[in-house]
């Protein structure tokens, strides 16, 4: 990696998953613009679930 470290398979998988989650969140943010208020709320809740999951997972990875 650019910072001189190396990643095992789990670390590489985690980074790949983060990139995929980022793409999904970006898609959902764009989708929200086309929805009514009730639907926007549901999409926002979904985004929060994704962000909270990966925030928690990232903290657990840093503790290992």
C-alpha positions in Angstrom: 0.0 0.0 0.0 1.1 3.6 -0.5 1.7 4.2 3.2 4.0 1.3 3.4 1.8 -1.2 5.1 0.4 -4.4 3.9 -3.0 -5.9 4.1 -4.1 -9.4 4.7 -7.1 -10.9 3.0 -9.5 -9.6 5.6 -8.1 -6.1 5.3 -8.3 -6.1 1.5 -11.9 -7.5 1.7 -12.8 -4.8 4.2 -11.5 -2.0 1.9 -13.3 -3.5 -1.1 -16.5 -3.6 0.9 -16.1 0.0 2.0 -15.7 1.1 -1.6 -18.9 -0.9 -2.6 -20.8 0.6 0.4 -19.7 4.1 -0.6 -21.0 3.5 -4.1 -24.3 2.3 -2.8 -24.6 5.3 -0.5 -23.9 7.7 -3.3 -26.5 6.0 -5.4 -29.1 6.2 -2.6 -28.3 9.9 -2.1 -29.0 10.6 -5.8 -32.2 8.5 -5.7 -33.5 10.5 -2.7 -33.8 13.5 -4.9 -36.5 11.8 -7.0 -38.6 10.5 -4.1 -41.4 11.8 -2.0 -40.8 12.7 1.7 -41.9 9.4 3.1 -39.7 7.5 0.7 -36.8 9.9 1.4 -37.1 9.0 5.0 -36.8 5.3 4.3 -33.8 5.8 2.1 -32.2 7.9 4.8 -32.7 5.2 7.3 -31.1 2.7 5.0 -28.1 4.9 4.5 -27.8 5.3 8.3 -27.8 1.5 8.7 -25.0 1.1 6.2 -22.9 3.9 7.6 -23.4 2.7 11.2 -22.5 -0.9 10.2 -19.2 0.1 8.5 -18.3 2.6 11.2 -18.7 -0.2 13.8 -16.8 -2.7 11.6 -14.0 -0.2 11.1 -13.6 0.4 14.8 -13.5 -3.4 15.4 -10.8 -3.8 12.7 -8.7 -1.1 14.3 -8.8 -2.9 17.6 -7.6 -6.2 16.2 
